[in-house]
């Protein structure tokens, strides 16, 4: 099964400036973070940060869609 590279934010409580509910975010691999229940995403600041994984729903997208999103800078 493909590893998800994007996730939809489900809950931005206490992070309203950094995350938008319903927005698609790019996931970066972080084995240590995920072993503790966190997901690393590139947030609204353009930087990558760890957030609790229950705030997001990871998506497995078709390769062509992922490539288009990565090229567009999302």
PyMOL Python script that loads the backbone (N, CA, C, O; Angstrom):
from pymol import cmd

cmd.read_pdbstr("""\
ATOM      1  N   UNK A   1       0.845  -1.181   0.000  1.00  0.00           N
ATOM      2  CA  UNK A   1       0.000   0.000   0.000  1.00  0.00           C
ATOM      3  C   UNK A   1       0.893   1.248   0.000  1.00  0.00           C
ATOM      4  O   UNK A   1       1.945   1.268   0.638  1.00  0.00           O
ATOM      5  N   UNK A   2       0.464   2.273  -0.713  1.00  0.00           N
ATOM      6  CA  UNK A   2       1.227   3.512  -0.823  1.00  0.00           C
ATOM      7  C   UNK A   2       1.215   4.279   0.498  1.00  0.00           C
ATOM      8  O   UNK A   2       0.241   4.243   1.249  1.00  0.00           O
ATOM      9  N   UNK A   3       2.307   4.963   0.756  1.00  0.00           N
ATOM     10  CA  UNK A   3       2.422   5.793   1.954  1.00  0.00           C
ATOM     11  C   UNK A   3       1.753   7.140   1.664  1.00  0.00           C
ATOM     12  O   UNK A   3       2.063   7.770   0.653  1.00  0.00           O
ATOM     13  N   UNK A   4       0.847   7.590   2.529  1.00  0.00           N
ATOM     14  CA  UNK A   4       0.198   8.883   2.293  1.00  0.00           C
ATOM     15  C   UNK A   4       1.203  10.038   2.372  1.00  0.00           C
ATOM     16  O   UNK A   4       2.034  10.079   3.279  1.00  0.00           O
ATOM     17  N   UNK A   5       1.125  10.955   1.439  1.00  0.00           N
ATOM     18  CA  UNK A   5       1.989  12.131   1.432  1.00  0.00           C
ATOM     19  C   UNK A   5       1.212  13.413   1.712  1.00  0.00           C
ATOM     20  O   UNK A   5       1.786  14.498   1.816  1.00  0.00           O
ATOM     21  N   UNK A   6      -0.117  13.263   1.833  1.00  0.00           N
ATOM     22  CA  UNK A   6      -0.976  14.414   2.101  1.00  0.00           C
ATOM     23  C   UNK A   6      -2.045  14.017   3.106  1.00  0.00           C
ATOM     24  O   UNK A   6      -2.408  12.846   3.216  1.00  0.00           O
ATOM     25  N   UNK A   7      -2.548  15.011   3.842  1.00  0.00           N
ATOM     26  CA  UNK A   7      -3.614  14.773   4.819  1.00  0.00           C
ATOM     27  C   UNK A   7      -4.510  15.998   4.882  1.00  0.00           C
ATOM     28  O   UNK A   7      -4.068  17.121   4.637  1.00  0.00           O
ATOM     29  N   UNK A   8      -5.769  15.770   5.211  1.00  0.00           N
ATOM     30  CA  UNK A   8      -6.729  16.859   5.400  1.00  0.00           C
ATOM     31  C   UNK A   8      -6.786  17.184   6.888  1.00  0.00           C
ATOM     32  O   UNK A   8      -6.873  16.289   7.729  1.00  0.00           O
ATOM     33  N   UNK A   9      -6.736  18.465   7.198  1.00  0.00           N
ATOM     34  CA  UNK A   9      -6.864  18.903   8.590  1.00  0.00           C
ATOM     35  C   UNK A   9      -8.321  18.789   9.014  1.00  0.00           C
ATOM     36  O   UNK A   9      -9.213  19.325   8.357  1.00  0.00           O
ATOM     37  N   UNK A  10      -8.551  18.093  10.108  1.00  0.00           N
ATOM     38  CA  UNK A  10      -9.896  17.911  10.653  1.00  0.00           C
ATOM     39  C   UNK A  10     -10.180  18.824  11.838  1.00  0.00           C
ATOM     40  O   UNK A  10     -11.335  19.118  12.144  1.00  0.00           O
ATOM     41  N   UNK A  11      -9.114  19.271  12.502  1.00  0.00           N
ATOM     42  CA  UNK A  11      -9.286  20.042  13.743  1.00  0.00           C
ATOM     43  C   UNK A  11      -8.115  21.002  13.904  1.00  0.00           C
ATOM     44  O   UNK A  11      -6.971  20.567  14.038  1.00  0.00           O
ATOM     45  N   UNK A  12      -8.389  22.299  13.892  1.00  0.00           N
ATOM     46  CA  UNK A  12      -7.326  23.282  14.082  1.00  0.00           C
ATOM     47  C   UNK A  12      -7.419  24.004  15.431  1.00  0.00           C
ATOM     48  O   UNK A  12      -6.814  25.059  15.617  1.00  0.00           O
ATOM     49  N   UNK A  13      -8.173  23.435  16.362  1.00  0.00           N
ATOM     50  CA  UNK A  13      -8.343  24.037  17.687  1.00  0.00           C
ATOM     51  C   UNK A  13      -6.977  24.352  18.301  1.00  0.00           C
ATOM     52  O   UNK A  13      -6.097  23.494  18.362  1.00  0.00           O
ATOM     53  N   UNK A  14      -6.820  25.588  18.750  1.00  0.00           N
ATOM     54  CA  UNK A  14      -5.601  26.125  19.348  1.00  0.00           C
ATOM     55  C   UNK A  14      -4.494  26.377  18.334  1.00  0.00           C
ATOM     56  O   UNK A  14      -3.410  26.824  18.709  1.00  0.00           O
ATOM     57  N   UNK A  15      -4.747  26.098  17.045  1.00  0.00           N
ATOM     58  CA  UNK A  15      -3.754  26.331  15.989  1.00  0.00           C
ATOM     59  C   UNK A  15      -4.413  27.027  14.796  1.00  0.00           C
ATOM     60  O   UNK A  15      -4.063  26.752  13.648  1.00  0.00           O
ATOM     61  N   UNK A  16      -5.365  27.928  15.063  1.00  0.00           N
ATOM     62  CA  UNK A  16      -6.138  28.575  14.004  1.00  0.00           C
ATOM     63  C   UNK A  16      -5.268  29.348  13.014  1.00  0.00           C
ATOM     64  O   UNK A  16      -5.629  29.468  11.844  1.00  0.00           O
ATOM     65  N   UNK A  17      -4.134  29.871  13.463  1.00  0.00           N
ATOM     66  CA  UNK A  17      -3.235  30.621  12.580  1.00  0.00           C
ATOM     67  C   UNK A  17      -2.383  29.660  11.742  1.00  0.00           C
ATOM     68  O   UNK A  17      -2.028  29.978  10.607  1.00  0.00           O
ATOM     69  N   UNK A  18      -2.061  28.512  12.287  1.00  0.00           N
ATOM     70  CA  UNK A  18      -1.144  27.571  11.636  1.00  0.00           C
ATOM     71  C   UNK A  18      -1.828  26.550  10.736  1.00  0.00           C
ATOM     72  O   UNK A  18      -1.227  26.054   9.783  1.00  0.00           O
ATOM     73  N   UNK A  19      -3.092  26.235  11.040  1.00  0.00           N
ATOM     74  CA  UNK A  19      -3.809  25.194  10.297  1.00  0.00           C
ATOM     75  C   UNK A  19      -5.201  25.673   9.922  1.00  0.00           C
ATOM     76  O   UNK A  19      -5.826  26.439  10.657  1.00  0.00           O
ATOM     77  N   UNK A  20      -5.687  25.209   8.756  1.00  0.00           N
ATOM     78  CA  UNK A  20      -7.047  25.495   8.327  1.00  0.00           C
ATOM     79  C   UNK A  20      -7.820  24.186   8.234  1.00  0.00           C
ATOM     80  O   UNK A  20      -7.406  23.265   7.531  1.00  0.00           O
ATOM     81  N   UNK A  21      -8.938  24.104   8.940  1.00  0.00           N
ATOM     82  CA  UNK A  21      -9.780  22.913   8.874  1.00  0.00           C
ATOM     83  C   UNK A  21     -10.257  22.719   7.431  1.00  0.00           C
ATOM     84  O   UNK A  21     -10.705  23.662   6.779  1.00  0.00           O
ATOM     85  N   UNK A  22     -10.151  21.480   6.950  1.00  0.00           N
ATOM     86  CA  UNK A  22     -10.580  21.145   5.602  1.00  0.00           C
ATOM     87  C   UNK A  22      -9.514  21.327   4.543  1.00  0.00           C
ATOM     88  O   UNK A  22      -9.736  20.982   3.382  1.00  0.00           O
ATOM     89  N   UNK A  23      -8.368  21.860   4.912  1.00  0.00           N
ATOM     90  CA  UNK A  23      -7.292  22.096   3.942  1.00  0.00           C
ATOM     91  C   UNK A  23      -6.375  20.879   3.846  1.00  0.00           C
ATOM     92  O   UNK A  23      -6.161  20.159   4.821  1.00  0.00           O
ATOM     93  N   UNK A  24      -5.844  20.674   2.648  1.00  0.00           N
ATOM     94  CA  UNK A  24      -4.911  19.581   2.381  1.00  0.00           C
ATOM     95  C   UNK A  24      -3.499  20.041   2.727  1.00  0.00           C
ATOM     96  O   UNK A  24      -3.067  21.108   2.293  1.00  0.00           O
ATOM     97  N   UNK A  25      -2.780  19.235   3.508  1.00  0.00           N
ATOM     98  CA  UNK A  25      -1.412  19.546   3.909  1.00  0.00           C
ATOM     99  C   UNK A  25      -0.473  18.428   3.492  1.00  0.00           C
ATOM    100  O   UNK A  25      -0.846  17.255   3.476  1.00  0.00           O
ATOM    101  N   UNK A  26       0.740  18.806   3.159  1.00  0.00           N
ATOM    102  CA  UNK A  26       1.760  17.830   2.802  1.00  0.00           C
ATOM    103  C   UNK A  26       2.341  17.215   4.076  1.00  0.00           C
ATOM    104  O   UNK A  26       2.666  17.922   5.030  1.00  0.00           O
ATOM    105  N   UNK A  27       2.465  15.886   4.073  1.00  0.00           N
ATOM    106  CA  UNK A  27       3.053  15.142   5.185  1.00  0.00           C
ATOM    107  C   UNK A  27       4.523  14.899   4.886  1.00  0.00           C
ATOM    108  O   UNK A  27       4.881  14.551   3.761  1.00  0.00           O
ATOM    109  N   UNK A  28       5.369  15.081   5.880  1.00  0.00           N
ATOM    110  CA  UNK A  28       6.776  14.724   5.766  1.00  0.00           C
ATOM    111  C   UNK A  28       7.033  13.530   6.689  1.00  0.00           C
ATOM    112  O   UNK A  28       6.471  13.457   7.782  1.00  0.00           O
ATOM    113  N   UNK A  29       7.873  12.603   6.254  1.00  0.00           N
ATOM    114  CA  UNK A  29       8.154  11.430   7.090  1.00  0.00           C
ATOM    115  C   UNK A  29       8.812  11.833   8.410  1.00  0.00           C
ATOM    116  O   UNK A  29       9.696  12.690   8.432  1.00  0.00           O
ATOM    117  N   UNK A  30       8.384  11.222   9.493  1.00  0.00           N
ATOM    118  CA  UNK A  30       8.983  11.440  10.801  1.00  0.00           C
ATOM    119  C   UNK A  30       8.656  10.228  11.664  1.00  0.00           C
ATOM    120  O   UNK A  30       7.644  10.206  12.365  1.00  0.00           O
ATOM    121  N   UNK A  31       9.519   9.227  11.604  1.00  0.00           N
ATOM    122  CA  UNK A  31       9.275   7.968  12.315  1.00  0.00           C
ATOM    123  C   UNK A  31       9.196   8.189  13.823  1.00  0.00           C
ATOM    124  O   UNK A  31       8.350   7.590  14.488  1.00  0.00           O
ATOM    125  N   UNK A  32      10.053   9.029  14.367  1.00  0.00           N
ATOM    126  CA  UNK A  32      10.035   9.276  15.807  1.00  0.00           C
ATOM    127  C   UNK A  32       8.728   9.963  16.210  1.00  0.00           C
ATOM    128  O   UNK A  32       8.100   9.574  17.195  1.00  0.00           O
ATOM    129  N   UNK A  33       8.323  10.974  15.458  1.00  0.00           N
ATOM    130  CA  UNK A  33       7.081  11.672  15.764  1.00  0.00           C
ATOM    131  C   UNK A  33       5.877  10.755  15.667  1.00  0.00           C
ATOM    132  O   UNK A  33       5.017  10.764  16.547  1.00  0.00           O
ATOM    133  N   UNK A  34       5.808   9.960  14.600  1.00  0.00           N
ATOM    134  CA  UNK A  34       4.641   9.089  14.437  1.00  0.00           C
ATOM    135  C   UNK A  34       4.594   7.995  15.496  1.00  0.00           C
ATOM    136  O   UNK A  34       3.512   7.518  15.837  1.00  0.00           O
ATOM    137  N   UNK A  35       5.742   7.591  16.021  1.00  0.00           N
ATOM    138  CA  UNK A  35       5.744   6.584  17.088  1.00  0.00           C
ATOM    139  C   UNK A  35       5.175   7.149  18.395  1.00  0.00           C
ATOM    140  O   UNK A  35       4.839   6.396  19.308  1.00  0.00           O
ATOM    141  N   UNK A  36       5.070   8.476  18.474  1.00  0.00           N
ATOM    142  CA  UNK A  36       4.507   9.137  19.649  1.00  0.00           C
ATOM    143  C   UNK A  36       3.134   9.757  19.365  1.00  0.00           C
ATOM    144  O   UNK A  36       2.620  10.528  20.175  1.00  0.00           O
ATOM    145  N   UNK A  37       2.533   9.414  18.199  1.00  0.00           N
ATOM    146  CA  UNK A  37       1.189   9.889  17.890  1.00  0.00           C
ATOM    147  C   UNK A  37       1.129  11.243  17.212  1.00  0.00           C
ATOM    148  O   UNK A  37       0.104  11.923  17.264  1.00  0.00           O
ATOM    149  N   UNK A  38       2.230  11.640  16.571  1.00  0.00           N
ATOM    150  CA  UNK A  38       2.277  12.927  15.886  1.00  0.00           C
ATOM    151  C   UNK A  38       2.463  12.734  14.388  1.00  0.00           C
ATOM    152  O   UNK A  38       2.904  11.683  13.924  1.00  0.00           O
ATOM    153  N   UNK A  39       2.113  13.780  13.644  1.00  0.00           N
ATOM    154  CA  UNK A  39       2.295  13.805  12.201  1.00  0.00           C
ATOM    155  C   UNK A  39       3.021  15.112  11.874  1.00  0.00           C
ATOM    156  O   UNK A  39       2.698  16.159  12.434  1.00  0.00           O
ATOM    157  N   UNK A  40       3.998  15.052  10.972  1.00  0.00           N
ATOM    158  CA  UNK A  40       4.747  16.248  10.579  1.00  0.00           C
ATOM    159  C   UNK A  40       4.166  16.768   9.273  1.00  0.00           C
ATOM    160  O   UNK A  40       4.162  16.067   8.261  1.00  0.00           O
ATOM    161  N   UNK A  41       3.676  18.005   9.303  1.00  0.00           N
ATOM    162  CA  UNK A  41       3.096  18.620   8.112  1.00  0.00           C
ATOM    163  C   UNK A  41       3.723  19.989   7.866  1.00  0.00           C
ATOM    164  O   UNK A  41       4.263  20.621   8.774  1.00  0.00           O
ATOM    165  N   UNK A  42       3.637  20.423   6.627  1.00  0.00           N
ATOM    166  CA  UNK A  42       4.022  21.793   6.292  1.00  0.00           C
ATOM    167  C   UNK A  42       2.776  22.638   6.494  1.00  0.00           C
ATOM    168  O   UNK A  42       1.793  22.505   5.764  1.00  0.00           O
ATOM    169  N   UNK A  43       2.830  23.513   7.497  1.00  0.00           N
ATOM    170  CA  UNK A  43       1.634  24.274   7.867  1.00  0.00           C
ATOM    171  C   UNK A  43       1.578  25.626   7.157  1.00  0.00           C
ATOM    172  O   UNK A  43       2.319  25.856   6.202  1.00  0.00           O
ATOM    173  N   UNK A  44       0.711  26.511   7.616  1.00  0.00           N
ATOM    174  CA  UNK A  44       0.500  27.807   6.966  1.00  0.00           C
ATOM    175  C   UNK A  44       1.731  28.711   7.004  1.00  0.00           C
ATOM    176  O   UNK A  44       1.827  29.651   6.216  1.00  0.00           O
ATOM    177  N   UNK A  45       2.665  28.442   7.901  1.00  0.00           N
ATOM    178  CA  UNK A  45       3.888  29.247   7.963  1.00  0.00           C
ATOM    179  C   UNK A  45       4.854  28.867   6.848  1.00  0.00           C
ATOM    180  O   UNK A  45       5.814  29.588   6.574  1.00  0.00           O
ATOM    181  N   UNK A  46       4.589  27.718   6.200  1.00  0.00           N
ATOM    182  CA  UNK A  46       5.504  27.222   5.171  1.00  0.00           C
ATOM    183  C   UNK A  46       6.595  26.346   5.740  1.00  0.00           C
ATOM    184  O   UNK A  46       7.425  25.817   5.001  1.00  0.00           O
ATOM    185  N   UNK A  47       6.597  26.191   7.056  1.00  0.00           N
ATOM    186  CA  UNK A  47       7.581  25.352   7.738  1.00  0.00           C
ATOM    187  C   UNK A  47       6.909  24.049   8.160  1.00  0.00           C
ATOM    188  O   UNK A  47       5.682  23.957   8.199  1.00  0.00           O
ATOM    189  N   UNK A  48       7.725  23.045   8.476  1.00  0.00           N
ATOM    190  CA  UNK A  48       7.160  21.771   8.931  1.00  0.00           C
ATOM    191  C   UNK A  48       7.188  21.696  10.455  1.00  0.00           C
ATOM    192  O   UNK A  48       8.179  22.033  11.103  1.00  0.00           O
ATOM    193  N   UNK A  49       6.058  21.238  11.000  1.00  0.00           N
ATOM    194  CA  UNK A  49       5.896  21.099  12.443  1.00  0.00           C
ATOM    195  C   UNK A  49       5.142  19.815  12.751  1.00  0.00           C
ATOM    196  O   UNK A  49       4.435  19.271  11.903  1.00  0.00           O
ATOM    197  N   UNK A  50       5.305  19.345  13.970  1.00  0.00           N
ATOM    198  CA  UNK A  50       4.578  18.172  14.445  1.00  0.00           C
ATOM    199  C   UNK A  50       3.260  18.606  15.083  1.00  0.00           C
ATOM    200  O   UNK A  50       3.206  19.558  15.862  1.00  0.00           O
ATOM    201  N   UNK A  51       2.202  17.880  14.729  1.00  0.00           N
ATOM    202  CA  UNK A  51       0.885  18.058  15.337  1.00  0.00           C
ATOM    203  C   UNK A  51       0.358  16.676  15.695  1.00  0.00           C
ATOM    204  O   UNK A  51       0.791  15.678  15.118  1.00  0.00           O
ATOM    205  N   UNK A  52      -0.562  16.611  16.630  1.00  0.00           N
ATOM    206  CA  UNK A  52      -1.149  15.313  16.963  1.00  0.00           C
ATOM    207  C   UNK A  52      -1.839  14.753  15.724  1.00  0.00           C
ATOM    208  O   UNK A  52      -2.530  15.471  15.001  1.00  0.00           O
ATOM    209  N   UNK A  53      -1.641  13.468  15.497  1.00  0.00           N
ATOM    210  CA  UNK A  53      -2.142  12.849  14.264  1.00  0.00           C
ATOM    211  C   UNK A  53      -3.664  12.818  14.197  1.00  0.00           C
ATOM    212  O   UNK A  53      -4.225  12.720  13.106  1.00  0.00           O
ATOM    213  N   UNK A  54      -4.347  12.901  15.343  1.00  0.00           N
ATOM    214  CA  UNK A  54      -5.811  12.869  15.303  1.00  0.00           C
ATOM    215  C   UNK A  54      -6.416  14.151  14.722  1.00  0.00           C
ATOM    216  O   UNK A  54      -7.627  14.214  14.508  1.00  0.00           O
ATOM    217  N   UNK A  55      -5.606  15.156  14.468  1.00  0.00           N
ATOM    218  CA  UNK A  55      -6.065  16.386  13.826  1.00  0.00           C
ATOM    219  C   UNK A  55      -6.191  16.232  12.311  1.00  0.00           C
ATOM    220  O   UNK A  55      -6.750  17.102  11.644  1.00  0.00           O
ATOM    221  N   UNK A  56      -5.673  15.131  11.768  1.00  0.00           N
ATOM    222  CA  UNK A  56      -5.574  14.954  10.323  1.00  0.00           C
ATOM    223  C   UNK A  56      -6.137  13.615   9.871  1.00  0.00           C
ATOM    224  O   UNK A  56      -6.197  12.652  10.635  1.00  0.00           O
ATOM    225  N   UNK A  57      -6.549  13.582   8.601  1.00  0.00           N
ATOM    226  CA  UNK A  57      -6.955  12.346   7.956  1.00  0.00           C
ATOM    227  C   UNK A  57      -6.021  12.147   6.763  1.00  0.00           C
ATOM    228  O   UNK A  57      -6.153  12.842   5.756  1.00  0.00           O
ATOM    229  N   UNK A  58      -5.069  11.197   6.868  1.00  0.00           N
ATOM    230  CA  UNK A  58      -4.129  10.958   5.765  1.00  0.00           C
ATOM    231  C   UNK A  58      -4.850  10.415   4.531  1.00  0.00           C
ATOM    232  O   UNK A  58      -5.770   9.604   4.641  1.00  0.00           O
ATOM    233  N   UNK A  59      -4.419  10.871   3.363  1.00  0.00           N
ATOM    234  CA  UNK A  59      -5.012  10.449   2.101  1.00  0.00           C
ATOM    235  C   UNK A  59      -3.967   9.808   1.203  1.00  0.00           C
ATOM    236  O   UNK A  59      -2.831  10.275   1.119  1.00  0.00           O
ATOM    237  N   UNK A  60      -4.361   8.741   0.539  1.00  0.00           N
ATOM    238  CA  UNK A  60      -3.539   8.166  -0.508  1.00  0.00           C
ATOM    239  C   UNK A  60      -4.139   8.631  -1.828  1.00  0.00           C
ATOM    240  O   UNK A  60      -5.236   8.216  -2.202  1.00  0.00           O
ATOM    241  N   UNK A  61      -3.418   9.488  -2.523  1.00  0.00           N
ATOM    242  CA  UNK A  61      -3.901  10.079  -3.766  1.00  0.00           C
ATOM    243  C   UNK A  61      -3.287   9.371  -4.963  1.00  0.00           C
ATOM    244  O   UNK A  61      -2.224   8.762  -4.837  1.00  0.00           O
ATOM    245  N   UNK A  62      -3.929   9.436  -6.115  1.00  0.00           N
ATOM    246  CA  UNK A  62      -3.313   8.897  -7.323  1.00  0.00           C
ATOM    247  C   UNK A  62      -1.979   9.604  -7.589  1.00  0.00           C
ATOM    248  O   UNK A  62      -1.827  10.787  -7.283  1.00  0.00           O
ATOM    249  N   UNK A  63      -1.037   8.889  -8.147  1.00  0.00           N
ATOM    250  CA  UNK A  63       0.308   9.421  -8.365  1.00  0.00           C
ATOM    251  C   UNK A  63       0.290  10.729  -9.160  1.00  0.00           C
ATOM    252  O   UNK A  63       1.022  11.661  -8.827  1.00  0.00           O
ATOM    253  N   UNK A  64      -0.522  10.806 -10.187  1.00  0.00           N
ATOM    254  CA  UNK A  64      -0.580  12.021 -11.004  1.00  0.00           C
ATOM    255  C   UNK A  64      -1.034  13.229 -10.176  1.00  0.00           C
ATOM    256  O   UNK A  64      -0.544  14.340 -10.380  1.00  0.00           O
ATOM    257  N   UNK A  65      -1.963  13.015  -9.251  1.00  0.00           N
ATOM    258  CA  UNK A  65      -2.454  14.099  -8.400  1.00  0.00           C
ATOM    259  C   UNK A  65      -1.355  14.524  -7.442  1.00  0.00           C
ATOM    260  O   UNK A  65      -1.127  15.721  -7.263  1.00  0.00           O
ATOM    261  N   UNK A  66      -0.664  13.566  -6.819  1.00  0.00           N
ATOM    262  CA  UNK A  66       0.434  13.910  -5.911  1.00  0.00           C
ATOM    263  C   UNK A  66       1.511  14.692  -6.641  1.00  0.00           C
ATOM    264  O   UNK A  66       2.004  15.698  -6.132  1.00  0.00           O
ATOM    265  N   UNK A  67       1.874  14.241  -7.820  1.00  0.00           N
ATOM    266  CA  UNK A  67       2.908  14.938  -8.590  1.00  0.00           C
ATOM    267  C   UNK A  67       2.493  16.365  -8.905  1.00  0.00           C
ATOM    268  O   UNK A  67       3.308  17.282  -8.799  1.00  0.00           O
ATOM    269  N   UNK A  68       1.241  16.566  -9.291  1.00  0.00           N
ATOM    270  CA  UNK A  68       0.748  17.908  -9.587  1.00  0.00           C
ATOM    271  C   UNK A  68       0.786  18.797  -8.341  1.00  0.00           C
ATOM    272  O   UNK A  68       1.154  19.968  -8.429  1.00  0.00           O
ATOM    273  N   UNK A  69       0.409  18.247  -7.180  1.00  0.00           N
ATOM    274  CA  UNK A  69       0.448  19.022  -5.945  1.00  0.00           C
ATOM    275  C   UNK A  69       1.872  19.365  -5.531  1.00  0.00           C
ATOM    276  O   UNK A  69       2.135  20.476  -5.070  1.00  0.00           O
ATOM    277  N   UNK A  70       2.785  18.422  -5.694  1.00  0.00           N
ATOM    278  CA  UNK A  70       4.176  18.675  -5.319  1.00  0.00           C
ATOM    279  C   UNK A  70       4.817  19.712  -6.225  1.00  0.00           C
ATOM    280  O   UNK A  70       5.625  20.516  -5.760  1.00  0.00           O
ATOM    281  N   UNK A  71       4.477  19.712  -7.501  1.00  0.00           N
ATOM    282  CA  UNK A  71       5.004  20.700  -8.430  1.00  0.00           C
ATOM    283  C   UNK A  71       4.460  22.080  -8.118  1.00  0.00           C
ATOM    284  O   UNK A  71       5.170  23.076  -8.256  1.00  0.00           O
ATOM    285  N   UNK A  72       3.202  22.146  -7.695  1.00  0.00           N
ATOM    286  CA  UNK A  72       2.586  23.442  -7.408  1.00  0.00           C
ATOM    287  C   UNK A  72       3.072  24.038  -6.098  1.00  0.00           C
ATOM    288  O   UNK A  72       2.762  25.188  -5.787  1.00  0.00           O
ATOM    289  N   UNK A  73       3.836  23.265  -5.323  1.00  0.00           N
ATOM    290  CA  UNK A  73       4.378  23.782  -4.079  1.00  0.00           C
ATOM    291  C   UNK A  73       3.512  23.549  -2.870  1.00  0.00           C
ATOM    292  O   UNK A  73       3.825  24.061  -1.795  1.00  0.00           O
ATOM    293  N   UNK A  74       2.423  22.789  -2.999  1.00  0.00           N
ATOM    294  CA  UNK A  74       1.550  22.501  -1.854  1.00  0.00           C
ATOM    295  C   UNK A  74       2.162  21.507  -0.933  1.00  0.00           C
ATOM    296  O   UNK A  74       1.560  21.152   0.081  1.00  0.00           O
TER     297      UNK A  74
END
""", "prot")
cmd.dss("prot")
cmd.show_as("cartoon", "prot")
cmd.util.cbc("prot")
cmd.orient("prot")
